[in-house]
Amino acid sequence: MPLLNIESVSVSFGGLQALSDVTIDVEPGMVTGLIGPNGAGKTTLFNVITGLQPPTSGLVSFDGQDISKLKPHKRARVGMARTFQRLEAFGSLSVRDNILVAAEMRQGWSRESFDPSQVADELLERIKLGDVREERVDTLPTGTARLVELARALAAKPRLLLLDEPSSGLNEEETDEMSALLLDLVGDGLAVLLVEHDMPFVMETCARIHVLDFGRIIATGTPHEIQGSDVVRAAYLGADEASDSTSDSAPESATESATRTTPRIPAATGIATPPVAVDLRDIRAGYGNIEVLRGVTLALHVGEVIALLGPNGAGKSTTLKVLSGQVIPTSGEYEAFGRLANGAATDSLCRAGICTIPEGRGVFPNLTVTENLRMMTHSGTEFAAIKERAFAQFPRLKERQKQVAGTMSGGEQQMLAIARALGTNPRVLLLDELSMGLAPLIVEELYEIVAQIARSGVTILIIEQFAHDVLHIAHQAAIMLHGRIQEIGDPHTIADQLAEAYLGS
């Protein structure tokens, strides 16, 4: 029987419905997965389970007991423990002391008779941390530090282990070791609920998977059933227009279709390859001890649209941050417009012609459309020229030039973000999740505009969660996994490999 039951749980934040009538269960002796695209509600559901977020409605029960109103520390005492996506170990303590703290705390509230030191030593051996037992945790590589956090959770002797992105920052070998360890732990009857974006890891480790999208459970089943679900594929990749037989739009001519989907013609045909605008060669980068990029090599050609695809946590946003100067590579070479750009500041790269439109649009919500556009005169372009280009490209903005940006629709705000970026006369445009939160028709309109911008000679790199939305305008596409570019090629070839990349098929 299930150890944990979530029944008809809903959570709303004002007008935002984060979870809607969610029902899942977690059984002992197996790893249960909870997956879904960005913003699906996974973290909110985790916080409901652990008591950090009260549900608007619904029931949380543990071993048949209603715990919906229990405080987080009391839920821990009935047998729950969790880890966090962002490491929360005691960095200044040794590995052994981190585990010992948890064991001693359990002894204090449980009144059980056991030796905390013995528990710590047993876990050091089982989790294979004996060689680093006296090392400070903040000096350890990410993979080892995650094992410390897991061992500390196990020191509380939980019956249910909640793991939030346990493979984040791990390489392939460390991820395989984590999978083997979890399967060993559930063999003792432990129940594990796993939130994770690394799909090969999920499919290899989980016996049963729940899929969240827009706060609702859209599928539940075995890994094989989830991988074969059209609903799940659409949630992760967007609608595949090539296979959409219900579309009532007029068919394209053969010439239009070729223009939209044919990749860049290689130099061997006699047509010159466009010059390289930006070149990353064997780039490594990360945050503190967490290495995210592990040898990224990627060339962006002038006037091309390049789609950078892959599941969450693959390293896509970090790649954009390297290109924009927000993250400095620890090794490798970054060349922009023929000059070495390693260590270049963000403002100098922007002046050189590299402009970023971040996830979430990045407009000034309390300023009008006109005032937002005026902010871009810092680049030296006359305001009249900025307005003329913006209103020619986006007639809707002209109609709303006196409207406060924060009161416009998401699509209109995204148009404003693009118009502001074009005001700097960029040579390279970096777009992060252009379609997030937008209706399909608006997304299609925006991507047609992106294609027009590329035809004017601007190089464009797009990170997009819904891969099929961007592939029809891309000249090239790349799949990123575990901080590396795994495949790069024409959109048709890459499209055939997306299910494996996103769902571990």
Secondary structure, 3 states (H helix, E strand, C coil): CCCEEEEEEEEEECCEEEEEEEEEEECCCCEEEEECCCCCCHHHHHHHHHCCCCCCEEEEEECCEECCCCCHHHHHHHCEEECCCCCCCCCCCEHHHHHHHHHHHHHHHHCCCCCHHHHHHHHHHHCCCHHHCCCEHHHCCHHHHHHHHHHHHHCCCCCEEEEECCCCCCCHHHHHHHHHHHHHHHCCCCEEEEECCCHHHHHHHCCEEEEEECCEEEEEECHHHHHCCHHHHHHHHCCCHHHCCCCCCCCCCHHHHHHHHCCCCCHHHCCCCCCEEEEEEEEEEEECCEEEEEEEEEEEECCCEEEEECCCCCCHHHHHHHHHCCCCCCEEEEEECCEECCCCCHHHHHHHCEEEECCCCCCCCCCEHHHHHHHHHHHCCCHHHHHHHHHHHCHHHHHCCCCEHHHCCHHHHHHHHHHHHHCCCCCEEEEECCCCCCCHHHHHHHHHHHHHHHHCCCEEEEECCCHHHHHCCCCEEEEEECCEEEEEECHHHHHCCHHHHHHCC
